[in-house]
Amino acid sequence: MQAIIRAGMLALAAALLGACATPAPIRTVDHVDLERFMGDWYVIANIPTFLEKGAHNAVESYRLDDDGTIATTFTFRDGGFDGEVETYHPRGFVRDDESNAVWGMQFIWPFKAEYRIVYLTPDYTQTIIGRSQRDYVWIMARTPVIPAADLEAMLSLLADEGYDVSRIQRVPQRW
């Protein structure tokens, strides 16, 4: 029953994310090498969607499929490190073939939520996924922990882009 409720909530979230009016687009990185971007990303901090509240050990994993879409697996433990494992499988669609930095993320057909790669280190070890609406954000890394100075720099970047950084929460990671 809980799975059915969560699926319904996921559908509602997708509809709301896709239907929101958006202010001026948030800037993106100039170019993303999709093959290098694929793989596991630990969620270090975020403005969580309602599905992510209480998430522990959150990991977003991307795989580039032959048709150019991005198979995504989002996994976390609900409510604590020993909580139930939750897994979602949205699909990413590159919307800007020149930069590869603007995606539509589809949790349920036909809605595609805007995802923008707004920061990416040259070595592809840290990234920020944002939205023009500045309602959600995901700070992610290839490792479950990053230096405090790196996180502070990313928070400063997000503040400069118009985010209310007081809403950003650390995601507990313990492996």
N, C-alpha and C positions, 0 to 999 in steps of 0.2 A: 504494500500500500504506500509506504514511504517513497519507493521508487516511482510510482505513478504520480504522486504529488510533486516530487522533484522534477519529473519530466514536464508536467504542466507548468511549473514555475519557470523552467528553462525556456519553454515556448513563449511564455509571457515576457521574459527578459529579452529574448531575441527580438520580439515584436517591438518592445519599447526602445531597445537600442537602435534598431533599424529605422524607426519612425521619428526619432527626435530631430528637430531642426538643429542645424549646426551653425556655430559662429564661424569666423574666419578660420581656415584650416591651420592646424599647427604645423610648423616646419618639419621636414623629414631629413634624413641623411641623403646625400647625393646619390649613392648607389649601394645596393645590397647584392652580394654574390649569393644567390639563393642556395647553392650547394654547400657553401661554407656555413650558412646560417642554420641549416638543418641540424637536427640532433636535440639533445636534452638541454633545457634551460631551467635552473632552479629559480623559483619566484622568491626574490629577496624582500621585496616590499611592494605594496600596491594600495590603490583605492579599490577595495574589493566590491565585486558584484554581490548580490545577496546570496548566491550559491557558494561564494568563496569565504564568507564570514566564518571565522573559526578554523580555517584551513591550516593544517600543519604539513610540513614536508611536501609542499606544492611543487610540482614539476610539469612544465609544458614541453612536449616533445613534438618536433616537426619532421615530416618526411615528404620530399618532393616526389610526386607521382608522375608517371609518363605523360599524363594529359596536362601537366603544368600546374595542377592544383596541389595544395599542401594538406596532406593527411595530418591531423593534429590529435594528440592524446594529452589530455589534461588530467592529472592524477593528484590526489591529496588525501590526507587523513582528516576526517571530520571531527572537529572539537578537541583534538589532542593527538599526541604521538601514538597512542594506542587506539585511536578512534577508527571507525569503519572507513575502509578505502572507498573513495568516490572516484569515478572515472567518466570523463566526457570525451566525445570524439567530434568536435566541430571540424569543418573543412575550410581551408583558406583559399582565396582566389586573388591572385595578383591583379590589382586594378591599374597599376601604372607600370607598364612594361619597360619604360625607359630607366626608372630608378629601382624598381622592385621593392620600393619602400612603403607602398600603400596597398593594403589588402582589404578585402571584404572577408569577414569570418562568419561562416554560416553554421549556426547551432541547429536551426530548423528552417526548412524550406518555406518560403522563398526569401526570408530575411537574411541580410548580410550586414553585420555590424562593422563599422569602420575601425580598422587597426592601422596605425601609422608608426613606422620604425623611426623614432625621433632622435635616437642616439645609438651608436654602435662603435665600440672600440675597434681600432685597426686590426687587432688580433682576434676579433669575434669572440671575446670572452665576457663582455658585458653589453647589455642592451636596455633600451627603454622602449616600450610599446605604449603609445598614447592615442588620444582621440581628440578631434577638433572640439568636441563638446566639453573637454576637460573634466569629464565626469568620472572616468576610470583611467587607471594607469598601472603598468606592470614594470617594475625594475627587476631585471633578471640577469643571471650569470651562469657560466658553465660550472661553477662550484657553488656549494651551499652557503658559503660565507665570502664576503668581500671586505676589503679594508674600509674602515670607517671614513677615511678621507675620500674614497671613491664614492661612497653613498652620499656624503655631504655635497660633493661636486654635482652629482646627478640631481639631488634635491634642489640645488641652486639653479641648475639648468631648467628644471620644471617650474620653479617659481618665476623665472624670467619668461617662460612661455605661457604664463597666466594660470597655472595650477595653484590651488589652495593646498600647499604642502602639509598643512596641519591635518589634513584628512588621510595622508599616506601612512599606512601601518606596516610595521615589520611582519613578515611571515615567518613563524617559527620553523627552523630547519635543524634537525638533529638526526644524523645518520650514523 
